[in-house]
Amino acid sequence: APEQPGAPAAIAGPRGGCAAAGGRMTDTRRRVKVYTLNEDRQWDDRGTGHVSSCYVERLKGMSLLVRAESDGSLLLESKINPNTAYQKQQDTLIVWSEAENYDLALSFQEKAGCDEIWEKICQVQGKDPSVDITQDLVDESEEERFDDMSSPGLELPSCELSRLEEIAELVASSLPSPLRREKLALALENEGYIKKLLEIFHVCEDLENIEGLHHLYEIIKGIFLLNRTALFEVMFSEECIMDVIGCLEYDPSLSQSRKHREFLTKTAKFKEVIPISDPELKQKIHQTYRVQYIQDMVLPTPSVFEENMLSTLHSFIFFNKVEIVGMLQEDEKFLTDLFAQLTDEATDEEKRQELVNFLKEFCAFSQTLQPQNRDAFFKTLSNMGILPALEVILGMDDAQVRSAATDIFSYLVEYNPSMVREFVMQEAQQNDDDILLINLIIEHMICDTDPELGGAVLLMGLLRTLVDPENMLATANKTEKTEFLGFFYKHCMHVLTAPLLANTTEDKPSKDDFQTAQLLALILELLTFCVEHHTYHIKNYIINKDILRRVLVLMASKHAFLALCALRFKRKIIGLKDEFYNRYIMKSFLFEPVVKAFLNNGSRYNLMNSAIIEMFEFIRVEDIKSLTAHVIENYWKALEDVDYVQTFKGLKLRFEQQRERQDNPKLDSMRSILRNHRYRRDARTLEDEEEMWFNTDEDDMEDGEAVVPPSDKPKNDEDIMDPISKFMERKKLKESEEKEVLLKTNLSGRQSPSFKLSFSSGTKSNLTSQSSASNLPGSPGSPGSPGSPGSPGSVSKSTSQMAAITTK
């Protein structure tokens, strides 16, 4: 179907284009960047390619096509609609809107290419290529179009003080109509009208004619809303811009005029930290600062209807910034001087602060660049030695300079963490650990004086990015992950964990103030991330340095968030179900601090209570045999009276079942018979039977009943079940106390907590046994939910239980 007028262009769409027109792509290719305007009114780069114009059969008309220079894919396919307003800006830009709030721009490398495509657009729309904007004729009738062709254009009143009110009314009345806006813009352009208005502004100020100044405010504001580059170039020229800002000081809605010019000339000072020799670059920097000031501070906040009318102003600033970064980047002498002075010990502190702030602003400007230009930008900075320079700056005493250097470092890490990793690995071969860049970053994080640790949080995020294997490269020759993590654990990890180890030499934290607790929580957060993503590096470090035992000392902290961080670290380790970790935990009796914290928490139903119960529930559900046996053998007496959840009784049952299986080899042979019988069935019924198994209500089954639907039971199943029934009878006697607990729970009016024990793997039979289990604390209807009977208040006094804890 042909594209409807105003429909969005097909960005990165399927291939087609000129090929669909029978290979009529005979135009010379021109190199362009494709931009789209996002919701934040910022230009997003969509790629670099070559533009052509040709007839596209599918769209039934002449179209603009841009194919990517990298792979030839289609970046843009846009029909040149006769009623779309195209704008040519700054000789190398063509901007247009294809739908409400959907703006596109082509930025040409060469003016000649822009002129050629502009001629094609004007040819399709029947316009003279000398215009900078094609007229929008959406709402015009044929009569109006004829009148427009015959009329010479809008006639402006003569530019006199006495006619300012008439001019202001004309501008205001022209804004709602695209055609009248276009005519007004052309008239203002052709007659040099803006300069005449600014001459009257001087007269009004000299005469203190407030009424005239108010009219001039409305006129200049209206000219901004015409959204026309040619007018902006006049208004933002060196000779006019301060007078334009002066006009905008006299807002009729304010009782007093603003002092914008006074701020720009006296308060805001332009500092050349390194002399700029190019006068054009210097003028461009002044212009961009002032235009940005007009947009942010001088112009009133645009209404919803005016927002789109200022899109050209956004574009003007955006492309100016791109140009400034490009010109500075090409000036090798400027950058060489900048880095030389940054690292020179003779440079005084004030000068160095200015240099660092300039570099920070320079990096911030680079965010406007398209990806390939940003690549070149950071490559240039890297070649100039930005990382060694940052290393020098971060080692200085000035907090403001270090803060700015940290911001620059964050730009580098976010853009290319591999570049930073490569640098620190190379410098490790020449320097001591103390002065490595990453260790400097860790030290600044540890020594952050901010009570809220704002800087430390930022630095921790950067460290996390650097040690994240997800953004590490792997090539045929080497693996960045292996090399960098080997380096990090050898040279940096001891610096990161130093505060943790220093604070956990006793049974409780030696320093437990809020700021220290926050810092240790940050360190634990990074260590927890490492446990999840670094496998054997962190495992060796934790076991060799006995890190988990030291971390669990923090369970005794008065700060709940820090105790929970320590618990989360252990929970992450247990979640890996790694027997190396499990043996380490059992050998060092590392459940003891957790059980102590659980008992000290007493009857309080809080996050600590729930988190500890969840950890033991995980061990039970996942049937981690070694840990189950360790917990029951060493801590059962301390935990046996906890009956508001069935987790610990469930663990005990798991433990006893393990022991029964070890003591009764005959049971294994019975399990084998049952398993073979179950899996001999028709494969088609297997899914249905498994569904029945998971959906069967426990109350409908007797203890010890095999999970086999009645229709499928073999005739001789009584013989098979006899030994199993005897075994289950013995189990029933052992569990009588647990049954009483469950009965009491049922009598209290809550749903009976229960769990199924399914031996469905290769070495287990299909048995179910109703027994005590637990929903997680806090889940709907679960034991221990707030206000329910059987809350943690039923735990015995912790003093008597503490004596039951087995110690090393």
Secondary structure, DSSP 8 states (H G I E B T S, - for coil): ----TT----TT--S-GGGGGTS---S--EEEEEEEE-TTS-EEEEEEEEEEEEEETTTTEEEEEEEETTT--EEEEEE--TT--EEEETTTEEEEEEETTEEEEEEESSHHHHHHHHHHHHHHHT--TT-SB----TT--HHHHHHHHHS---------GGGHHHHHHHHHHHTT-HHHHHHHHHHHHHTTHHHHHHHHHHHHHHHT-HHHHHHHHHHHHHHHHT--HHHHHHHTSTTTHHHHHHHTT--TTSSS---HHHIIIIIS----SS----HHHHHHHHHHHHHHHIIIIIS----TTTGGGGHHHHHHHHHHHHHHHHHHHH-HHHHHHHHHHHH-TTS-HHHHHHHHHHHHHHHHHHTTS-HHHHHHHHHHHHHHTHHHHHHHHHTSS-HHHHHHHHHHHHHHHHH-HHHHHHHHHHHHTTS-GGG-HHHHHHHHHHT---TT-HHHHHHHHHHHHHT-GGG--B-SS-BHHHHHHHHHHHHTHHHHHHHHHHT-SSSS-S---HHHHHHHHHHHHHHHHHHHH-THHHHHHHHHHTHHHHHHGGGG-S-HHHHHHHHHHHHHHHHTT-HHHHHHHHHTTTTHHHHHHHHHHTT--SHHHHHHHHHHHHHHHTT-HHHHHHHHHHHHHHHTT--SSSHHHHHHHHHHHHHHHHH-HHHHHHHHHHHHHHTTS-GGGHHHHHHHHHH--GGGS-TT-BS--GGG--TTHHHHHHHHHHHHHHHHHHTHHHHHHHHHHHHTTS----B-----STT---B---B-----TTSTT-TT-TT-TT-GGGS--HHHHHTT----
